[in-house]
Amino acid sequence: MTSHLVDGRPMPDRIAGHRALEFCNTMALWGRPDEHEYLTDHRAAVIWARHHDVITPAESKQLVRASPARQRDTLRRLRALRSALYYAAIADGPLDEVHDFVARAVARSQYVPDGPALRLHVPFGPAVLVDRVALDIHHLLETYGTSAVGLCASEACGWVFLDPAHRRRWCVMAVCGNRAKARRHAQRTRTRLSTTQSPGR
């Protein structure tokens, strides 16, 4: 897993191949004692959403002025939606909670032109962050399903990515892949040294 700074906040690098999965990767080391949270507060969530074009810069300025209660509620619901998608994608968990988020987002959406086609768009409002991410997740599930979601093979990661062909193993080969290679090399070296230094040799 790798990150970079946006407006002074660490944000996960884009590696997933779909915005809904980039959203999942705002948490790393899922389920471990050393879980790493990128959405540390409402402002971080707004920065991530603007950085990924979920909202416009003008919308982000309005969102950071929301009441403290609204900010806490938005952050809580974003994290709940993220967990629901993550465990549905990697552990075949139920999709009921994801469906509830999507249903509410669709109810607050309207059709807008998108080239010759139409797409659902959530207009700006108090639930815009959660609703637009929910529609991204709906697109992911409708287009690819959960079987196309891959999980990084590194136990010290937990990031996910789009992998419909089931050929990808690492979130970033140069990071998690190389670390795994280095660990295997170190283990082989220790084993070889232990063998050559054993008594009687």
C-alpha positions as a Markdown table, in Angstrom:
| # | Residue | x | y | z |
|---|---|---|---|---|
| 1 | Met | 0.0 | 0.0 | 0.0 |
| 2 | Thr | 1.3 | 3.5 | -0.9 |
| 3 | Ser | 0.0 | 7.0 | -0.3 |
| 4 | His | 0.6 | 10.6 | -1.2 |
| 5 | Leu | -0.4 | 14.0 | 0.3 |
| 6 | Val | -3.4 | 15.9 | -0.8 |
| 7 | Asp | -4.0 | 19.3 | 1.0 |
| 8 | Gly | -1.6 | 18.0 | 3.6 |
| 9 | Arg | -3.5 | 14.8 | 4.3 |
| 10 | Pro | -2.3 | 11.3 | 3.4 |
| 11 | Met | -4.4 | 9.7 | 0.7 |
| 12 | Pro | -4.1 | 6.2 | -0.7 |
| 13 | Asp | -2.6 | 6.0 | -4.2 |
| 14 | Arg | -5.0 | 5.1 | -7.0 |
| 15 | Ile | -4.4 | 1.4 | -7.7 |
| 16 | Ala | -7.8 | -0.2 | -7.7 |
| 17 | Gly | -9.1 | 0.4 | -11.2 |
| 18 | His | -12.6 | 1.5 | -10.1 |
| 19 | Arg | -13.6 | 4.4 | -7.9 |
| 20 | Ala | -15.8 | 2.2 | -5.6 |
| 21 | Leu | -12.7 | 0.1 | -4.8 |
| 22 | Glu | -10.5 | 3.1 | -4.4 |
| 23 | Phe | -13.1 | 4.1 | -1.7 |
| 24 | Cys | -12.6 | 0.7 | -0.1 |
| 25 | Asn | -8.8 | 1.4 | 0.0 |
| 26 | Thr | -9.3 | 4.3 | 2.3 |
| 27 | Met | -8.8 | 1.6 | 4.9 |
| 28 | Ala | -5.7 | -0.6 | 5.0 |
| 29 | Leu | -4.9 | -3.7 | 7.0 |
| 30 | Trp | -8.6 | -4.5 | 7.4 |
| 31 | Gly | -9.4 | -6.4 | 10.6 |
| 32 | Arg | -5.9 | -6.2 | 12.1 |
| 33 | Pro | -4.9 | -4.5 | 15.3 |
| 34 | Asp | -2.9 | -2.0 | 13.2 |
| 35 | Glu | -5.7 | -1.0 | 10.8 |
| 36 | His | -4.9 | 2.2 | 9.0 |
| 37 | Glu | -7.7 | 4.7 | 8.5 |
| 38 | Tyr | -7.4 | 7.4 | 5.9 |
| 39 | Leu | -10.9 | 8.8 | 6.5 |
| 40 | Thr | -9.8 | 10.1 | 9.9 |
| 41 | Asp | -12.4 | 12.8 | 9.9 |
| 42 | His | -15.0 | 14.5 | 7.8 |
| 43 | Arg | -12.5 | 16.9 | 6.2 |
| 44 | Ala | -10.4 | 13.9 | 5.0 |
| 45 | Ala | -13.5 | 12.3 | 3.5 |
| 46 | Val | -14.2 | 15.6 | 1.6 |
| 47 | Ile | -10.6 | 15.8 | 0.4 |
| 48 | Trp | -10.7 | 12.2 | -0.8 |
| 49 | Ala | -14.1 | 12.8 | -2.6 |
| 50 | Arg | -12.9 | 15.9 | -4.3 |
| 51 | His | -9.6 | 14.3 | -5.3 |
| 52 | His | -11.5 | 11.5 | -7.0 |
| 53 | Asp | -14.1 | 13.8 | -8.7 |
| 54 | Val | -17.0 | 12.5 | -6.6 |
| 55 | Ile | -17.7 | 16.2 | -5.8 |
| 56 | Thr | -16.6 | 19.5 | -7.3 |
| 57 | Pro | -14.3 | 22.0 | -5.6 |
| 58 | Ala | -17.2 | 24.3 | -5.0 |
| 59 | Glu | -19.3 | 21.5 | -3.4 |
| 60 | Ser | -16.3 | 20.6 | -1.2 |
| 61 | Lys | -16.2 | 24.1 | 0.2 |
| 62 | Gln | -19.9 | 23.9 | 1.1 |
| 63 | Leu | -19.5 | 20.4 | 2.7 |
| 64 | Val | -16.7 | 21.5 | 5.0 |
| 65 | Arg | -19.1 | 24.1 | 6.4 |
| 66 | Ala | -21.6 | 21.5 | 7.5 |
| 67 | Ser | -22.6 | 21.4 | 11.1 |
| 68 | Pro | -20.5 | 19.1 | 13.4 |
| 69 | Ala | -23.5 | 16.8 | 13.8 |
| 70 | Arg | -23.9 | 16.5 | 10.0 |
| 71 | Gln | -20.2 | 15.9 | 9.6 |
| 72 | Arg | -20.1 | 13.1 | 12.2 |
| 73 | Asp | -23.2 | 11.4 | 10.6 |
| 74 | Thr | -21.7 | 11.6 | 7.1 |
| 75 | Leu | -18.4 | 10.1 | 8.2 |
| 76 | Arg | -20.2 | 7.3 | 10.2 |
| 77 | Arg | -22.3 | 6.4 | 7.1 |
| 78 | Leu | -19.4 | 6.5 | 4.7 |
| 79 | Arg | -17.5 | 4.1 | 6.9 |
| 80 | Ala | -20.5 | 1.8 | 7.3 |
| 81 | Leu | -21.0 | 1.7 | 3.5 |
| 82 | Arg | -17.3 | 1.0 | 3.0 |
| 83 | Ser | -17.3 | -1.9 | 5.4 |
| 84 | Ala | -20.5 | -3.4 | 3.9 |
| 85 | Leu | -18.9 | -3.4 | 0.4 |
| 86 | Tyr | -15.5 | -4.7 | 1.5 |
| 87 | Tyr | -16.8 | -7.7 | 3.3 |
| 88 | Ala | -19.4 | -8.4 | 0.6 |
| 89 | Ala | -16.6 | -8.3 | -2.0 |
| 90 | Ile | -13.9 | -10.3 | -0.2 |
| 91 | Ala | -15.9 | -12.6 | 2.1 |
| 92 | Asp | -19.1 | -13.1 | 0.2 |
| 93 | Gly | -20.9 | -11.2 | 2.9 |
| 94 | Pro | -24.6 | -10.1 | 2.5 |
| 95 | Leu | -25.3 | -7.2 | 0.2 |
| 96 | Asp | -28.5 | -6.1 | 2.1 |
| 97 | Glu | -26.8 | -3.1 | 3.7 |
| 98 | Val | -25.2 | -2.0 | 0.4 |
| 99 | His | -28.6 | -2.3 | -1.3 |
| 100 | Asp | -30.2 | -0.1 | 1.3 |
| 101 | Phe | -27.5 | 2.6 | 0.7 |
| 102 | Val | -28.0 | 2.3 | -3.1 |
| 103 | Ala | -31.8 | 2.4 | -2.8 |
| 104 | Arg | -31.7 | 5.7 | -0.9 |
| 105 | Ala | -29.2 | 7.1 | -3.4 |
| 106 | Val | -31.3 | 6.2 | -6.3 |
| 107 | Ala | -34.4 | 7.8 | -4.7 |
| 108 | Arg | -32.5 | 11.1 | -4.4 |
| 109 | Ser | -31.1 | 10.9 | -7.9 |
| 110 | Gln | -32.2 | 12.2 | -11.3 |
| 111 | Tyr | -31.3 | 11.2 | -14.9 |
| 112 | Val | -28.8 | 13.5 | -16.6 |
| 113 | Pro | -27.4 | 13.3 | -20.2 |
| 114 | Asp | -24.1 | 11.4 | -20.6 |
| 115 | Gly | -23.3 | 11.5 | -24.3 |
| 116 | Pro | -26.1 | 9.7 | -26.1 |
| 117 | Ala | -27.1 | 7.9 | -22.9 |
| 118 | Leu | -28.5 | 8.9 | -19.5 |
| 119 | Arg | -27.0 | 8.3 | -16.1 |
| 120 | Leu | -28.2 | 8.7 | -12.5 |
| 121 | His | -26.8 | 11.7 | -10.8 |
| 122 | Val | -27.2 | 12.8 | -7.2 |
| 123 | Pro | -27.7 | 16.6 | -6.9 |
| 124 | Phe | -25.9 | 18.5 | -4.2 |
| 125 | Gly | -27.5 | 18.0 | -0.8 |
| 126 | Pro | -26.7 | 16.8 | 2.8 |
| 127 | Ala | -26.2 | 13.2 | 1.7 |
| 128 | Val | -24.3 | 13.8 | -1.5 |
| 129 | Leu | -21.1 | 12.2 | -0.4 |
| 130 | Val | -22.7 | 8.9 | 0.7 |
| 131 | Asp | -25.1 | 8.8 | -2.2 |
| 132 | Arg | -22.6 | 9.4 | -4.9 |
| 133 | Val | -20.3 | 6.7 | -3.5 |
| 134 | Ala | -23.3 | 4.4 | -3.3 |
| 135 | Leu | -24.0 | 4.9 | -7.0 |
| 136 | Asp | -20.4 | 4.1 | -7.8 |
| 137 | Ile | -20.7 | 0.9 | -5.8 |
| 138 | His | -23.9 | 0.1 | -7.7 |
| 139 | His | -22.0 | 0.6 | -11.0 |
| 140 | Leu | -19.3 | -1.8 | -9.8 |
| 141 | Leu | -21.7 | -4.5 | -8.8 |
| 142 | Glu | -23.9 | -4.2 | -11.8 |
| 143 | Thr | -21.0 | -4.2 | -14.2 |
| 144 | Tyr | -18.6 | -6.7 | -12.6 |
| 145 | Gly | -20.1 | -8.3 | -9.5 |
| 146 | Thr | -18.1 | -9.2 | -6.5 |
| 147 | Ser | -16.2 | -12.0 | -8.1 |
| 148 | Ala | -14.1 | -9.5 | -10.1 |
| 149 | Val | -12.7 | -7.9 | -6.9 |
| 150 | Gly | -9.2 | -9.1 | -6.0 |
| 151 | Leu | -7.4 | -8.9 | -2.7 |
| 152 | Cys | -3.7 | -8.1 | -2.4 |
| 153 | Ala | -1.8 | -11.2 | -1.5 |
| 154 | Ser | 0.2 | -9.3 | 1.2 |
| 155 | Glu | -1.1 | -9.9 | 4.7 |
| 156 | Ala | 0.3 | -6.5 | 5.6 |
| 157 | Cys | -2.0 | -4.7 | 3.1 |
| 158 | Gly | -5.6 | -5.5 | 2.7 |
| 159 | Trp | -6.2 | -3.4 | -0.4 |
| 160 | Val | -8.6 | -4.5 | -3.1 |
| 161 | Phe | -8.6 | -4.0 | -6.9 |
| 162 | Leu | -10.6 | -4.8 | -10.0 |
| 163 | Asp | -9.4 | -8.1 | -11.4 |
| 164 | Pro | -12.1 | -9.7 | -13.6 |
| 165 | Ala | -9.4 | -12.0 | -15.3 |
| 166 | His | -8.1 | -13.2 | -11.9 |
| 167 | Arg | -4.5 | -12.7 | -12.9 |
| 168 | Arg | -3.5 | -9.9 | -10.6 |
| 169 | Arg | -1.9 | -10.8 | -7.2 |
| 170 | Trp | -0.6 | -7.5 | -5.7 |
| 171 | Cys | -2.0 | -4.1 | -5.3 |
| 172 | Val | 1.3 | -2.6 | -6.3 |
| 173 | Met | 4.0 | -5.1 | -7.5 |
| 174 | Ala | 6.8 | -2.7 | -6.8 |
| 175 | Val | 5.7 | -2.4 | -3.2 |
| 176 | Cys | 3.8 | -5.4 | -1.8 |
| 177 | Gly | 5.2 | -7.8 | -4.3 |
| 178 | Asn | 8.8 | -6.8 | -3.8 |
| 179 | Arg | 8.4 | -6.8 | 0.0 |
| 180 | Ala | 7.1 | -10.4 | -0.2 |
| 181 | Lys | 10.1 | -11.3 | -2.4 |
| 182 | Ala | 12.5 | -9.7 | 0.1 |
| 183 | Arg | 10.9 | -11.6 | 3.0 |
| 184 | Arg | 11.1 | -14.9 | 1.1 |
| 185 | His | 14.8 | -14.2 | 0.3 |
| 186 | Ala | 15.5 | -13.4 | 3.9 |
| 187 | Gln | 13.8 | -16.6 | 5.1 |
| 188 | Arg | 15.8 | -18.7 | 2.6 |
| 189 | Thr | 19.0 | -17.0 | 3.8 |
| 190 | Arg | 18.3 | -17.7 | 7.4 |
| 191 | Thr | 17.4 | -21.3 | 6.7 |
| 192 | Arg | 20.6 | -21.8 | 4.7 |
| 193 | Leu | 22.8 | -20.2 | 7.4 |
| 194 | Ser | 21.0 | -22.3 | 10.1 |
| 195 | Thr | 21.7 | -25.5 | 8.1 |
| 196 | Thr | 25.4 | -24.7 | 7.5 |
| 197 | Gln | 26.0 | -23.7 | 11.1 |
| 198 | Ser | 24.3 | -26.8 | 12.6 |
| 199 | Pro | 26.5 | -28.9 | 15.0 |
| 200 | Gly | 28.2 | -31.9 | 13.3 |
| 201 | Arg | 28.7 | -30.2 | 10.0 |
